[in-house]
Amino acid sequence: MASTEETLGRWLLVAALCAVGPACGPRSTEGADAADDTDGDDDDDDVADTGDDDDDDGDETTGGEVDGPGLADGIRITLVEANQGVGIAIADAEGWIGPEDRNARLMRDRPLLVRVVHDVDDGWEPREIEAVLEVGDGDGVTEHRVTMMVGGAPDPDDLGTQFSFRLERDEVTPGLTFRVRLFETEDGRGADDNAEAVAPAEPLEIGIEDVTASLEVVLVSGSVEGCPAPPEDLEPFAERARQALMELHPLQDVSVRVREEAISAEATDDCEFPFELSAALFAAREADGEDPNTMYIAVYGSVLGEACQALGIGERVFMASTTGDLDEFGARIDHCGGLSLGHRHVRCTGEEAGPDPDYPYPDGDVGGYGWSVETEQFHTPSAKSYLSFCEEPTWVSDWSWDKSWGFLQEG
């Protein structure tokens, strides 16, 4: 761990880059929500309600005709996606997609959204269809079921027009298998064999990795002479920080506590970015004797609005100001939290200093669908990177998610 003097020296070189104002191989074929909200609305998109059903469905027959509801006709599964923050295709119309063909990784003990995208034949008759997600963990198979009125092909940006299932963290284990089937809901309708309504053809692994990652965070109240006072109660800000960091990074747990002893600094000419407070923050971390991977955040009063400063890329120390707006505070934690883990800025407005030249998506877009394990909000590919200066809605790309995976596993 670097000394306070060495760390501050490095910070002086990068602080200007990190000050944030308003928003700072072929595939294997082995085995072969009703709301209209879209990304950016204040309302959360609904994930379809699911329930466990351990009974055999009893719907399939061995002949060409069925007595009860059979596999749905005229509809086909085009994509099955697993999402713990970023969307990862695990099956499509060609079959199962193995880990070697995926854009990102999945971890144990973190909630997971299974999203099922469908298409329909010309002349489709709108009707209710039941989707059944089978998940097997070695001890047995659990069925999650959801029924939805299917009027046609879904809007890919509206989760409410797609079948979706939330698996809780205790269900997400290494070796977990899955299969999705679509059924009619009327007796005598459908067939006992329709490969297009099943994906994959037989249960195969989701691809949950046996890895863990957690993050410890300390919030420190910071006062600067002549500047607005920090909030008296930091507990609500601690919870908002926990939520922000949990949403955007591959973690099972984020623990945030408020330091009992506050820090302070003498008067400054810049209350928006009081560099004088940074020395006290580094000294507090050193005095506490915390693990160097523990993230320290100084919270101070704001003059013009929420802002943040990352005190060195990968240092896991930064400052965030607040007027008391928890949502805006969370956005600052998003941005500087990412920088403090080791990320660089992502170009979007053109004002970002030192942007990462390897970022793969243009205009700061995240390039894929996202989902919050905390709020269940659904994000579209046009959302902007939280590491940019673009205004909300912001989210995390699969590329940044994979980089965070590396930072957290190494740390």
C-alpha positions in Angstrom: 0.0 0.0 0.0 1.4 3.4 -1.0 2.1 6.0 1.7 -0.1 9.0 2.1 2.5 11.2 0.5 3.0 8.9 -2.5 -0.7 8.5 -3.1 -1.3 12.3 -2.9 1.5 12.8 -5.4 -0.2 10.5 -7.9 -3.6 12.1 -7.2 -2.3 15.5 -8.1 -1.4 14.2 -11.6 -4.9 12.7 -12.2 -7.3 14.8 -10.1 -8.0 17.1 -13.1 -8.9 14.0 -15.2 -11.4 12.8 -12.6 -13.3 15.8 -11.4 -16.9 15.4 -12.3 -19.5 18.1 -12.4 -23.1 17.5 -13.5 -22.6 13.8 -14.4 -19.4 13.0 -13.8 -15.9 -20.0 -32.7 -19.2 -21.7 -33.8 -22.0 -22.2 -31.4 -22.6 -25.6 -29.9 -26.0 -27.1 -30.6 -25.5 -30.0 -28.3 -28.8 -31.4 -27.1 -29.8 -29.2 -29.5 -44.0 -7.1 -17.6 -47.2 -5.3 -18.8 -46.0 -1.8 -18.3 -45.0 0.4 -21.3 -42.1 1.9 -19.5 -38.9 2.3 -21.4 -35.5 3.2 -20.2 -35.3 6.6 -18.7 -38.8 6.7 -17.1 -39.1 7.3 -13.4 -41.3 4.2 -13.0 -39.7 0.8 -12.8 -40.4 -1.6 -15.6 -42.2 -4.7 -14.3 -40.7 -8.1 -14.3 -43.4 -10.6 -14.8 -44.5 -12.3 -11.6 -43.3 -15.8 -11.2 -43.9 -18.7 -8.9 -42.5 -22.1 -8.2 -44.5 -25.1 -9.3 -43.1 -28.5 -8.4 -45.9 -30.4 -10.0 -45.4 -32.1 -13.4 -47.1 -29.9 -16.0 -48.9 -33.0 -17.5 -49.6 -31.0 -20.6 -47.7 -33.1 -23.2 -49.0 -36.2 -24.9 -47.3 -38.8 -27.0 -49.6 -38.3 -30.1 -50.0 -35.5 -32.5 -53.1 -34.2 -30.7 -53.3 -32.9 -27.1 -56.1 -33.1 -24.5 -54.8 -30.3 -22.4 -52.8 -27.2 -23.6 -49.9 -28.2 -25.8 -46.8 -26.5 -26.9 -47.7 -23.2 -28.5 -48.2 -22.9 -32.3 -47.1 -20.0 -34.5 -44.7 -18.6 -32.0 -41.0 -19.2 -31.6 -38.3 -18.4 -29.1 -35.6 -16.2 -30.7 -33.4 -15.4 -27.7 -33.0 -16.4 -24.1 -30.8 -13.9 -22.1 -29.4 -14.0 -18.6 -28.9 -10.6 -17.0 -27.2 -9.8 -13.6 -26.6 -6.2 -14.8 -25.8 -6.7 -18.4 -27.6 -9.0 -20.9 -25.8 -12.2 -21.9 -27.3 -14.5 -24.6 -27.5 -18.1 -23.4 -29.7 -19.5 -26.1 -31.3 -18.5 -29.4 -33.1 -20.0 -32.4 -29.9 -22.0 -33.3 -29.6 -23.6 -29.8 -27.6 -23.2 -26.7 -24.9 -20.6 -26.5 -21.9 -21.8 -24.5 -19.6 -19.6 -22.3 -17.0 -19.4 -25.0 -19.4 -17.5 -27.3 -20.7 -15.1 -24.7 -20.0 -11.4 -24.2 -19.7 -11.5 -20.4 -19.8 -13.8 -17.4 -22.3 -14.8 -14.7 -21.6 -15.3 -11.0 -23.2 -17.3 -8.2 -25.3 -15.8 -5.4 -26.4 -12.7 -7.4 -30.0 -12.2 -8.6 -30.6 -13.0 -12.2 -33.2 -12.0 -14.8 -34.0 -14.6 -17.5 -35.5 -12.7 -20.5 -37.2 -14.6 -23.3 -37.7 -12.9 -26.6 -40.2 -14.4 -29.1 -41.5 -13.8 -32.6 -44.8 -14.9 -34.2 -46.0 -16.1 -37.6 -47.9 -14.0 -40.0 -51.6 -14.1 -39.2 -50.9 -14.6 -35.5 -54.1 -14.7 -33.3 -53.5 -12.7 -30.2 -54.0 -14.9 -27.1 -52.5 -15.8 -23.8 -49.4 -17.9 -23.8 -47.7 -19.5 -20.8 -43.9 -19.6 -20.5 -42.3 -22.2 -18.3 -38.7 -21.8 -17.2 -37.2 -25.0 -15.8 -34.2 -24.7 -13.6 -32.3 -27.7 -12.2 -29.7 -27.6 -9.5 -28.8 -31.3 -9.1 -31.3 -31.8 -6.3 -34.3 -31.5 -8.6 -36.1 -29.2 -11.1 -38.1 -26.1 -10.3 -40.6 -24.6 -12.7 -41.2 -20.9 -12.9 -44.4 -20.0 -14.8 -45.7 -16.8 -16.2 -48.7 -16.2 -18.5 -48.9 -13.2 -20.8 -51.2 -11.9 -23.5 -49.2 -12.1 -26.7 -50.5 -9.6 -29.3 -47.5 -10.1 -31.7 -43.8 -9.6 -31.7 -42.5 -7.8 -28.7 -41.0 -4.4 -28.4 -37.4 -5.2 -27.5 -37.1 -2.1 -25.4 -40.2 -2.9 -23.3 -39.7 -5.7 -20.8 -43.5 -5.8 -20.3 -44.0 -7.2 -23.8 -41.5 -10.1 -23.2 -41.5 -13.1 -20.9 -39.2 -12.7 -18.0 -38.3 -14.4 -14.8 -36.3 -13.3 -11.7 -34.2 -15.8 -9.9 -33.2 -14.9 -6.4 -29.6 -15.1 -5.2 -30.1 -18.4 -3.4 -31.3 -20.0 -6.7 -28.3 -18.9 -8.7 -25.7 -21.6 -8.2 -22.9 -23.2 -10.2 -24.2 -26.1 -12.4 -27.7 -24.6 -12.7 -29.5 -25.8 -15.8 -32.3 -24.2 -17.8 -34.9 -24.8 -20.4 -37.8 -22.6 -21.6 -41.0 -23.8 -23.2 -44.0 -21.9 -24.5 -47.5 -23.4 -24.0 -51.0 -22.7 -25.1 -53.5 -22.0 -22.3 -56.6 -23.6 -23.9 -57.3 -27.3 -23.7 -56.9 -29.1 -27.0 -54.8 -26.4 -28.5 -51.2 -26.7 -29.5 -49.0 -29.7 -30.1 -46.8 -32.1 -28.2 -43.9 -31.4 -30.5 -42.9 -27.9 -31.6 -39.1 -27.3 -31.4 -39.5 -23.6 -32.1 -41.3 -23.2 -28.8 -38.5 -24.8 -26.7 -35.0 -23.4 -26.0 -32.6 -25.1 -25.6 -33.9 -28.5 -26.9 -33.0 -30.1 -23.5 -31.9 -28.6 -20.2 -28.3 -27.3 -20.3 -26.2 -25.2 -18.0 -26.8 -21.4 -17.7 -23.0 -21.1 -17.0 -22.9 -19.7 -13.4 -19.3 -19.4 -12.3 -18.2 -20.4 -8.8 -16.7 -17.0 -7.9 -17.4 -14.4 -5.2 -16.7 -10.7 -4.8 -17.7 -8.2 -2.2 -16.8 -4.6 -1.4 -16.4 -2.8 1.9 -17.1 1.0 1.9 -16.7 3.7 4.5 -18.5 7.0 4.3 -16.8 9.9 6.0 -18.5 13.2 6.9 -16.3 16.0 5.7 -16.5 19.7 6.7 -14.7 22.6 5.1 -14.4 26.0 6.7 -16.6 28.5 5.0 -18.4 25.9 2.8 -21.8 24.3 3.2 -22.1 21.7 5.9 -22.4 18.0 5.0 -25.7 16.2 5.8 -26.2 15.5 9.5 -27.3 11.9 8.9 -25.3 9.9 6.4 -27.2 6.7 6.8 -29.6 7.3 3.9 -26.5 8.2 1.8 -24.8 5.0 2.9 -27.8 2.9 1.6 -27.9 4.8 -1.7 -24.1 4.2 -2.1 -24.6 0.5 -1.5 -27.4 0.3 -4.1 -25.4 2.3 -6.7 -22.3 0.1 -6.4 -24.3 -3.1 -6.2 -26.2 -2.3 -9.4 -23.2 -1.7 -11.7 -20.6 -4.1 -10.6 -20.3 -8.0 -10.4 -20.7 -8.2 -6.7 -22.6 -10.4 -4.3 -22.4 -8.0 -1.4 -21.7 -4.3 -0.7 -21.3 -3.3 2.9 -21.3 0.5 3.7 -20.8 2.0 7.1 -20.5 5.5 8.3 -17.3 6.5 10.1 -17.9 7.8 13.6 -15.2 10.5 13.4 -15.7 13.2 10.9 -12.9 15.0 9.0 -12.4 18.6 8.3 -10.2 21.1 6.4 -9.4 24.8 6.6 -10.9 27.4 4.3 -10.7 27.0 0.6 -11.4 29.1 -2.4 -13.2 26.3 -4.1 -16.1 24.8 -2.1 -17.2 22.8 -5.1 -14.0 20.8 -5.3 -12.2 21.3 -1.9 -8.9 19.6 -2.6 -7.8 20.5 0.9 -10.2 17.8 2.2 -8.4 15.0 0.3 -5.4 14.9 2.7 -7.7 14.5 5.7 -9.5 11.6 3.9 -6.3 9.7 3.1 -5.1 10.3 6.6 -8.4 8.9 8.0 -8.0 5.7 5.9 -4.4 5.3 7.1 -5.3 5.9 10.7 -8.2 3.3 10.6 -5.8 0.6 9.3 -8.4 -0.7 6.9 -7.7 -3.2 4.1 -6.4 -1.1 1.1 -9.3 -2.6 -0.9 -11.8 -0.8 1.3 -13.3 2.1 -0.5 -13.3 5.5 1.4 -15.8 8.2 0.4 -15.8 11.7 1.9 -19.2 13.3 1.8 -19.3 17.1 1.9 -21.8 19.9 1.4 -22.5 21.2 -2.1 -22.6 24.7 -3.5 -23.9 24.2 -7.0 -25.1 20.6 -6.9 -23.9 17.1 -6.7 -20.3 16.5 -7.9 -17.5 14.1 -7.2 -13.7 13.8 -7.5 -11.9 10.5 -7.9 -8.6 10.8 -6.0 -6.5 8.6 -8.3 -7.6 5.9 -10.8 -7.8 2.6 -8.9 -7.1 4.2 -5.5 -10.6 3.4 -4.1 -10.7 6.9 -2.5 -12.9 9.7 -3.6 -15.0 12.7 -2.5 -18.7 13.4 -3.3 -20.7 16.5 -2.6 -24.5 16.6 -2.1 -27.4 19.0 -1.6 -29.3 16.1 -0.1 -30.7 14.7 -3.4 -30.1 10.9 -2.9 -30.7 10.0 -6.6 -28.1 12.6 -7.8 -25.8 11.5 -5.0 -26.1 7.9 -6.3 -25.2 9.0 -9.8 -21.9 10.5 -8.4 -21.2 7.3 -6.6 -21.8 5.4 -9.8 -19.3 7.6 -11.7 -16.4 8.1 -9.2 -16.9 4.6 -7.8 -16.1 3.2 -11.2 -13.0 5.4 -11.6 -11.8 4.5 -8.1 -12.0 0.8 -9.0 -9.7 1.3 -12.0 -11.9 2.4 -14.9 -11.1 5.4 -17.1 -13.7 7.8 -18.6 -15.8 6.9 -21.5 -16.1 9.5 -24.3 -19.6 10.8 -24.8 -19.8 14.6 -24.6 -16.2 15.1 -25.7 -15.4 16.8 -22.4 -14.3 13.6 -20.6 -10.6 13.8 -19.8 -8.4 10.8 -20.6 -11.1 8.6 -22.0 -10.4 4.9 -22.6 -9.4 4.5 -26.2 -10.5 0.8 -26.2 -14.2 1.4 -25.3 -16.0 -0.5 -28.1 -19.3 1.4 -28.4 -19.8 4.8 -30.1 -21.2 7.9 -28.5 -20.8 6.5 -25.0 -23.7 4.0 -25.6 -23.7 0.8 -23.4 -24.6 -1.2 -26.5 -26.8 -3.9 -24.8 -29.7 -4.4 -22.5 -29.2 -3.9 -18.7 -31.2 -4.7 -15.6 -30.9 -3.5 -12.0 -30.8 -6.2 -9.3 -31.9 -3.5 -6.9 -34.8 -1.7 -8.6 -35.5 -4.1 -11.5 -35.3 -1.2 -13.9 -34.7 -2.3 -17.5 -32.1 -0.3 -19.6 -31.8 -0.1 -23.4 -28.7 -0.2 -25.5 -28.9 3.5 -26.1 -28.3 4.3 -22.4 -25.0 6.1 -21.9 -22.0 4.8 -19.9 -22.0 5.8 -16.3 -18.3 6.6 -16.9 -19.1 9.4 -19.3 -20.4 12.9 -18.7 -23.6 12.3 -20.6 -26.8 12.9 -18.8 -29.1 10.1 -17.6 -30.2 7.5 -18.3 -26.9 5.9 -17.7 -25.9 2.3 -17.2 -23.0 -0.1 -17.6 -21.8 -1.8 -20.8 -20.8 -5.5 -21.0 -17.3 -4.3 -21.7 -17.1 -2.2 -18.5 -18.8 -5.0 -16.5 -16.0 -7.4 -17.6 -13.3 -5.0 -16.6 -14.9 -4.5 -13.2 -15.0 -8.3 -12.9 -11.2 -8.3 -13.3 -10.6 -5.4 -10.9 -12.8 -7.0 -8.2 -11.3 -10.5 -8.5 -7.8 -9.2 -8.5 -8.6 -7.0 -5.5 
